[in-house]
Amino acid sequence: MDFFNSLTLDLKMLVVGIAGCVLLALFSGNRKSEWRYMVVLTVLSAAGVYRFTQLRGVDDAQRSAAIRPAPDAAPVPAKHKPLVSTSAK
């Protein structure tokens, strides 16, 4: 599930489309429609493989560009003298 959540929206749509075509091809009673579903499945699979391989190179470059070095820790401020009530004077 982590793998599916790590995909971009277009790849998620392709995965769902591929799964839908597989189910339609398996449970279709008509030989002609099964052939159409298999053709659509092949096209969607090819698009998914192409998009997945193209996305990995861009994703690594974007990830390395997005990672910023951690800022240096701010120096600890000097302790302040506690407040003293002036109403007792």
Secondary structure, 3 states (H helix, E strand, C coil): CHHHHHCCHHHHHHHHHHHHHHHHHHHCCCHHHHHHHHHHHHHHHHHHHHHHHHHHHHHHHHHHHHCCCCCCCCCCCCCCCCCCCCCCC
